[in-house]
Amino acid sequence: MSELSHETRRQIGVLVNRKGQVEYVMVGTATGIEMPDFGRARVSTDRFRGLRCIHTQFNDEKLTRDDLTDLALLRLDLMSVIQVDRSTGLPGLVYSAHLLPTAAQDLAENGNATPYEFLEPALPSQLDVNFPELISSLEDEMARIRLSARSRQEGRDRAILVGVTTGPGGDAEESMAELAELALSADVVVLDKIIQRRSRIDPKTVLGRGKLDELLIRSMQVGADIIVFDQELSPTQVRSLSVATDLKVIDRPQLILDIFAQRAQSREGKLQVELAQLKYLLPRLVMGQNSAFSRLAGGIGGRGPGETKLETDRRRVRDRISQLEKQVTALSRQRQERRKSRVQRALPTISLVGYTNAGKSTLLNTLTSSDVHAEKKMFATLDPTSRRLRLPFEQEVIVNDTVGFIRDLPEDLVAAFRATLEEISGSDLLVHVVDASSPHARQQVLSVTKILEDLKLTEIPEIIALNKSDLVSEEEVEMLSKHISLDKSVDCVAISAIRRNSLLPLIESMAERVAAISSTPDTVTV
């Protein structure tokens, strides 16, 4: 090989199987060599491909980044480079590397952990490594790690989260932290997070080429099943990324839709989630076996109706959407009738609104001595619940618990849940519950306000309830209250939803507002 490289001034390489037989011969240029196309042949996560790559290299170069990338992406047993003396053509030192069966836990503890191990360089005649024994021990360790990880995670989906931003890095970190919470709520194991800051988003693969290679290597190293992007992906981007990674690729809106699919309990909630899923997936349906979405045959991002609708043709999906829209419209009319009956009984309505996981259901339970399901997870409440509450001045009201909001809430989801959100439109008062312990509380208030503006609900009187105030200092609560008051002219009340004695100021404020509304002449609740 060294002599041929010297004569042709080209790099020459071979792929050798574990029996020592040459299966491929590659002839490159003076500066590089191209690996053969394996036709997307998949390799078990517990094994290597069974091939060693050995190729020549000029100018005393060692293993390059391209060599290591090929080693990882093709899951080769070994990558070896033979240095060739340009003047004599004699072989010099041989540099070799193999993949490491690193566990995801080790990677989490050491984010800079390298997935490779380099062997001591040596002359060809002095190589004495027992390759079959080395590869066998590595594969045994890989299988042990995978089995251990799977048993700990009980078959849950294993994901790498990816964020690409053209703005400030702090915003990307905040958004990624929220994506990790969403993944937790969807019962997904987060193996790693990757954030890239670019001047512009790649229209085809979102990430840059180098970062995409890094993502592929990392996904193979930790055994990821899916890749979750923090932004909405176009159909073309999903297709390109699915082909490049050979993994399931979903985006933030689809993750949120999946959480809703898991949590919907009532017939109404299930209808609305199915409608939102189909509207989201319709423009992304691609006919044929190469559809990127054909990988979404179940699990995260493909739960519920998506399992049976992804492979159907567009006409049938549109027909189903039409049917669901009619049913949702009928449910909306039924809600309007129920609201009219409450108006006739002259019972004012108070709706609890706010960011997801702010504590609305817990507050409803404490106020009304109820046992509505409350959980420290995003979107624990999908189906609105109403309870009666007696306020001071002998005033009875209806208190509604509503669906939590989140920034970048999928438009299709907002549209599908409009029948549910219309429940808020009939309110006499909004109690905007804010998680005061969140470092992003102010931004969350602005996100909820924007959604209320989109729903044309900002004319309804509002009280800000700074929940979880027992978890932060009085100075922090006071500062947050001042900031929110600057953003919007509303009253702020500090509370802790789990402590009944802290709710008196909120109850008194609610009673005053309701009394003022009730005493206003010609007031009509719609």
C-alpha positions in Angstrom: 0.0 0.0 0.0 2.8 2.4 0.8 4.6 1.7 -2.5 1.4 2.2 -4.5 0.7 5.4 -2.7 4.2 6.6 -3.4 3.9 5.8 -7.1 0.4 7.2 -7.6 0.8 10.1 -5.2 -2.7 9.1 -3.9 -4.0 7.8 -0.6 -5.0 4.1 -0.8 -7.1 2.3 1.7 -8.7 -1.1 2.4 -11.5 -2.4 4.5 -10.6 -5.7 6.2 -13.1 -8.0 7.8 -12.5 -10.0 11.0 -11.2 -13.0 9.0 -8.5 -10.8 7.6 -10.0 -10.7 4.1 -10.0 -7.5 2.1 -13.6 -6.5 1.2 -13.1 -3.0 -0.2 -10.3 -1.2 -1.9 -10.4 2.7 -2.0 -8.2 5.0 -4.1 -8.4 8.6 -3.1 -6.5 11.8 -3.8 -3.3 13.1 -2.3 -5.2 14.7 0.5 -8.2 12.5 1.2 -10.0 9.2 0.7 -13.7 8.5 0.3 -15.4 5.6 2.1 -17.7 3.3 0.1 -21.5 3.7 0.3 -22.9 1.0 2.7 -26.5 1.7 1.5 -27.7 2.8 4.9 -27.0 -0.7 6.2 -27.8 -0.5 9.9 -25.6 -1.9 12.6 -26.8 -3.1 16.0 -26.1 -0.6 18.8 -24.3 -3.4 20.6 -21.8 -4.2 17.8 -19.4 -2.7 15.4 -19.6 -3.2 11.6 -17.0 -5.9 11.5 -14.6 -4.0 9.3 -11.2 -2.3 9.9 -10.2 0.6 7.8 -6.5 1.0 7.0 -5.3 3.8 4.6 -2.1 5.6 3.8 -1.4 9.3 4.6 1.3 11.7 3.5 3.1 14.6 5.2 3.4 12.8 8.6 -0.3 13.5 9.3 -2.0 11.5 12.0 -5.7 10.6 12.3 -7.8 13.5 10.9 -11.2 14.6 12.0 -12.7 13.0 8.9 -11.1 9.7 9.9 -12.6 9.8 13.4 -16.0 10.9 12.0 -16.0 7.9 9.6 -15.0 5.6 12.4 -18.0 6.7 14.5 -20.6 7.1 11.8 -19.8 3.8 10.1 -19.2 2.1 13.4 -15.9 0.6 12.2 -13.9 -1.8 14.3 -10.8 0.3 13.9 -9.4 3.2 11.9 -5.7 3.0 11.1 -3.5 5.4 9.2 -0.1 4.4 7.7 2.3 7.4 7.3 4.2 7.2 3.9 7.6 8.7 3.4 7.3 10.9 0.3 10.9 10.4 -0.7 11.3 6.7 -0.2 7.7 5.3 -0.2 8.5 3.3 3.0 5.8 3.0 5.6 6.3 4.9 8.8 4.3 4.9 12.1 0.8 3.5 12.2 -1.8 5.5 14.1 -5.0 3.7 15.2 -8.2 4.5 17.1 -11.4 2.7 18.1 -14.7 3.7 19.6 -15.3 3.6 23.3 -18.5 2.0 24.8 -19.0 5.1 27.0 -22.2 5.1 29.1 -24.6 8.0 28.8 -24.1 8.6 32.6 -20.4 9.1 32.1 -21.1 11.5 29.2 -23.5 13.5 31.4 -20.8 13.8 34.1 -18.1 14.8 31.6 -19.6 16.7 28.6 -16.1 16.8 26.9 -15.6 13.0 27.1 -14.1 11.7 23.9 -15.8 8.7 22.2 -12.4 7.4 20.9 -9.4 5.7 22.3 -6.1 6.0 20.5 -3.6 3.1 20.4 0.1 3.7 20.8 1.6 4.5 17.4 4.1 1.9 16.1 5.8 0.6 13.0 3.9 -2.0 11.1 6.3 -4.7 12.0 6.0 -3.9 15.7 2.2 -4.0 16.0 1.2 -6.6 18.5 -2.4 -5.8 19.4 -4.8 -8.7 19.6 -7.5 -7.1 17.5 -10.2 -9.9 17.7 -9.8 -10.0 21.5 -10.0 -6.1 21.7 -13.1 -5.9 19.6 -14.8 -8.7 21.4 -14.2 -7.1 24.8 -15.5 -3.7 23.6 -18.7 -5.2 22.2 -19.3 -7.1 25.4 -19.0 -3.9 27.3 -21.3 -2.1 24.9 -23.9 -4.7 25.3 -23.6 -4.6 29.1 -24.0 -0.8 29.2 -27.0 -0.9 26.8 -28.7 -3.6 28.9 -28.1 -1.8 32.1 -29.3 1.5 30.7 -32.4 -0.1 29.3 -33.3 -1.8 32.5 -33.0 1.4 34.5 -35.1 3.3 32.0 -37.7 0.6 31.4 -38.0 0.9 27.7 -38.6 4.7 27.7 -37.6 6.7 24.6 -34.0 8.1 24.8 -33.4 11.5 23.2 -30.8 14.1 22.5 -32.2 17.6 22.6 -30.9 20.1 19.9 -31.3 23.8 19.8 -30.1 26.1 17.0 -30.3 29.9 17.5 -29.3 33.1 15.7 -30.0 35.2 18.8 -28.5 35.5 22.3 -27.2 32.3 23.9 -29.1 33.0 27.2 -32.4 32.8 25.4 -31.4 29.5 23.8 -30.4 28.1 27.2 -33.7 29.1 28.7 -35.6 27.6 25.8 -33.6 24.4 26.0 -34.3 24.0 29.8 -38.0 24.3 29.0 -37.6 21.7 26.3 -36.0 19.3 28.8 -39.0 19.8 31.1 -41.3 19.0 28.2 -39.3 15.9 27.5 -39.6 14.8 31.1 -43.3 15.4 31.0 -43.5 13.2 27.9 -41.6 10.5 29.9 -38.5 10.8 27.7 -35.0 10.1 29.0 -32.8 13.1 28.0 -29.3 11.8 27.3 -27.7 15.0 26.1 -28.3 18.6 24.9 -26.6 20.3 22.0 -26.9 24.0 21.3 -25.4 25.7 18.2 -25.3 29.4 17.6 -25.3 30.3 13.9 -25.6 33.4 11.8 -28.4 31.8 9.9 -30.3 28.5 10.1 -29.4 25.9 7.5 -32.5 25.6 5.3 -31.9 21.9 4.8 -30.4 20.4 8.0 -30.8 23.3 10.5 -27.4 22.5 11.9 -24.1 23.0 10.3 -22.3 20.1 8.7 -19.7 19.7 11.5 -22.3 20.0 14.2 -24.5 17.4 12.5 -21.6 15.0 12.4 -21.0 15.6 16.1 -24.7 15.0 16.8 -24.6 11.7 14.9 -21.5 10.5 16.8 -23.1 11.5 20.1 -26.3 9.7 19.3 -24.5 6.5 18.5 -22.3 6.8 21.5 -25.1 7.1 24.0 -27.7 5.0 22.2 -30.3 7.7 21.4 -33.6 6.6 19.8 -34.8 10.1 18.8 -33.6 13.6 18.3 -35.8 16.5 19.5 -35.3 19.9 18.0 -36.3 23.0 20.0 -37.7 24.8 16.9 -40.4 23.9 14.5 -39.0 22.0 11.5 -40.2 22.1 7.9 -41.1 18.9 6.2 -37.9 19.2 4.1 -35.8 19.5 7.2 -37.4 16.5 8.9 -36.8 14.5 5.8 -33.1 15.5 5.5 -32.4 15.0 9.1 -34.1 11.6 9.2 -32.1 10.4 6.2 -28.8 11.8 7.7 -29.3 10.3 11.1 -31.4 7.2 10.5 -33.2 8.2 13.7 -36.7 9.5 14.5 -36.6 13.3 14.4 -39.3 15.4 16.0 -39.6 19.1 16.9 -41.0 21.1 19.8 -44.6 21.4 18.6 -44.8 17.7 18.0 -43.4 17.0 21.5 -46.1 19.2 22.9 -48.8 17.5 20.8 -47.5 14.1 22.1 -47.9 15.3 25.7 -51.4 16.4 25.0 -52.1 13.0 23.4 -50.9 11.2 26.6 -52.9 13.5 29.0 -56.2 13.8 27.2 -58.8 12.0 29.2 -62.2 13.3 28.2 -63.8 12.7 24.8 -63.6 16.4 24.1 -59.9 16.5 24.9 -59.1 13.5 22.8 -61.0 15.0 19.8 -59.2 18.3 20.1 -55.8 16.6 20.3 -56.5 14.3 17.3 -57.6 17.4 15.3 -54.4 19.3 16.2 -52.2 16.3 15.4 -53.7 15.7 12.0 -53.5 19.4 11.1 -49.9 19.5 12.0 -49.0 16.3 10.2 -51.1 16.9 7.0 -48.5 19.1 5.2 -45.7 16.8 6.4 -47.2 13.6 4.9 -44.9 12.3 2.2 -46.1 9.4 0.0 -43.8 6.4 -0.5 -41.4 4.3 1.5 -38.8 7.1 1.9 -41.2 9.2 4.0 -39.4 10.6 7.0 -42.6 10.3 8.9 -42.8 6.6 8.2 -40.4 6.3 11.1 -43.0 7.6 13.5 -44.8 4.3 13.9 -45.3 4.7 17.6 -43.8 6.1 20.8 -42.9 9.7 21.3 -44.3 12.0 18.6 -46.4 9.2 17.1 -48.9 8.4 19.8 -52.6 8.3 19.5 -54.2 9.0 16.1 -50.8 9.7 14.5 -50.1 5.9 14.6 -52.8 5.1 12.1 -53.0 8.3 10.0 -49.4 8.9 9.0 -49.4 6.3 6.2 -52.9 7.2 4.8 -53.4 9.5 1.8 -54.1 13.2 2.2 -57.7 13.0 1.1 -58.7 10.6 4.0 -56.8 12.8 6.5 -58.6 15.9 5.2 -62.0 14.1 5.6 -61.1 13.1 9.1 -60.1 16.7 9.9 -63.5 17.9 8.6 -65.4 15.4 10.7 -63.4 16.4 13.9 -63.9 20.2 13.2 -67.7 19.6 13.1 -67.6 17.7 16.4 -65.5 20.3 18.1 -67.9 23.0 16.8 -70.8 21.1 18.3 -69.0 20.9 21.6 -68.4 24.6 21.5 -72.2 25.2 21.1 -72.8 22.9 24.1 -70.4 24.9 26.2 -72.1 28.1 25.2 -75.5 26.7 26.3 -73.9 25.7 29.7 -72.5 29.2 30.0 -75.9 30.7 29.3 -77.4 28.7 32.1 -74.8 29.9 34.5 -75.5 33.5 33.5 -79.2 33.0 34.1 -78.3 31.8 37.6 -76.3 35.1 38.0 -73.2 33.2 39.1 -70.0 35.2 38.3 -67.2 33.2 36.7 -63.5 33.3 37.7 -61.0 31.5 35.4 -57.5 30.5 36.6 -55.1 31.1 33.7 -51.3 31.0 33.5 -48.2 29.2 32.3 -48.1 25.4 32.4 -47.0 24.0 35.8 -47.6 27.3 37.6 -49.9 25.7 40.2 -53.5 26.4 38.9 -55.0 23.0 39.8 -53.3 23.1 43.2 -54.8 26.6 43.8 -58.3 25.4 42.7 -58.0 22.4 45.1 -57.0 24.6 48.0 -59.7 27.3 47.3 -62.6 24.9 46.9 -61.4 21.8 48.9 -61.5 19.8 45.8 -59.3 16.9 44.6 -58.7 17.9 40.9 -55.6 16.0 39.5 -52.5 18.1 40.1 -49.0 17.1 39.2 -45.6 18.7 38.9 -45.5 18.2 35.2 -46.3 20.4 32.2 -49.8 20.2 30.9 -51.1 18.0 33.8 -54.5 19.6 33.2 -56.1 19.4 29.7 -59.8 19.1 30.6 -61.2 22.3 32.2 -62.8 21.8 35.6 -65.3 24.1 37.3 -66.0 24.3 41.1 -68.2 26.6 43.2 -66.6 28.9 45.7 -68.2 31.2 48.4 -66.4 34.5 48.7 -66.7 37.1 51.4 -69.9 39.3 51.2 -71.9 36.0 50.7 -71.0 36.0 47.1 -70.9 32.6 45.2 -68.8 32.2 42.1 -67.7 29.5 39.6 -64.0 28.9 39.5 -62.6 27.4 36.3 -59.3 25.5 36.0 -58.0 25.9 32.4 -55.3 24.4 30.1 -51.8 25.9 30.8 -50.1 28.0 28.3 -46.5 27.9 27.0 -44.5 30.0 24.6 -44.5 28.8 21.0 -47.7 26.9 21.6 -48.5 25.2 18.2 -51.1 27.2 16.3 -53.0 24.1 15.4 -53.3 23.2 19.1 -54.6 26.6 20.0 -57.1 26.4 17.2 -58.2 22.9 18.2 -58.6 23.8 21.8 -60.5 27.0 21.0 -63.8 25.4 22.2 -62.1 24.8 25.6 -60.4 28.2 25.7 -63.8 29.8 25.0 -64.6 28.9 28.5 -62.3 31.7 29.5 -64.1 34.2 27.3 -67.2 33.9 29.5 -65.3 34.9 32.6 -65.9 38.0 34.8 -62.4 37.8 36.2 -59.1 36.2 35.4 -56.7 35.0 38.1 -53.3 34.8 36.3 -51.3 32.3 38.3 -47.5 32.9 38.1 -44.7 30.6 39.3 -42.8 33.2 41.3 -40.0 30.8 42.0 -39.2 30.4 38.3 -36.2 32.5 37.1 -38.2 33.2 33.9 -41.4 34.3 35.6 -41.5 37.7 33.9 -41.1 36.2 30.5 -43.8 33.6 31.2 -46.2 36.4 32.2 -45.5 38.1 28.8 -46.0 34.8 27.0 -49.4 34.2 28.6 -50.4 37.8 27.9 -49.6 37.4 24.3 -51.8 34.3 24.0 -54.6 36.1 25.8 -54.2 38.9 23.3 -54.4 36.4 20.4 -57.6 35.0 21.9 -58.9 38.6 22.4 -59.4 38.1 26.1 -57.4 41.1 27.4 -60.5 43.1 28.2 -61.4 40.8 31.1 -60.2 42.2 34.5 -57.2 40.3 35.8 -55.4 39.7 39.1 -51.8 38.3 39.2 -51.3 35.6 41.8 -47.6 35.1 42.5 -47.7 31.5 43.5 -44.9 29.5 45.2 -43.8 32.8 46.9 -42.8 30.7 49.9 -39.9 29.4 47.8 -38.3 32.8 47.3 -37.4 35.8 49.5 -39.8 38.7 50.1 -37.4 41.0 48.3 -37.5 38.8 45.2 -41.3 38.7 45.3 -41.5 42.4 45.7 -39.1 43.0 42.8 -41.1 40.6 40.5 -44.3 42.3 41.5 -42.8 45.7 40.5 -41.5 44.4 37.1 -44.9 42.8 36.3 -46.7 46.0 37.3 -44.5 47.9 34.8 -45.3 45.4 32.0 -49.0 45.5 32.7 -51.2 47.6 35.1 -52.6 44.8 37.3 -52.7 44.0 41.0 -50.2 41.4 42.2 -50.9 39.2 45.2 -48.2 36.8 46.7 -49.6 33.4 47.6 -48.6 29.8 48.2 -51.3 27.5 46.8 -50.4 24.7 49.2 -50.9 27.0 52.3 -54.5 28.0 52.8 -53.7 30.8 55.2 -51.7 32.6 52.5 -54.7 32.9 50.2 -56.8 35.4 52.2 -55.4 38.5 50.4 -56.2 36.8 47.0 -59.7 35.8 48.1 -60.4 39.4 49.4 -59.1 40.9 46.1 -61.3 38.5 44.1 -64.3 39.3 46.3 -63.8 43.1 45.8 -63.5 42.7 42.0 -66.5 40.5 41.7 -68.6 42.8 43.9 -67.5 45.8 41.8 -68.5 43.9 38.6 -71.8 42.8 40.0 -72.7 46.3 41.1 -71.9 47.8 37.6 -75.2 48.6 35.9 -76.2 46.7 32.7 -73.3 44.3 33.1 -73.8 41.2 30.9 -71.6 38.2 30.9 -71.3 36.6 27.5 
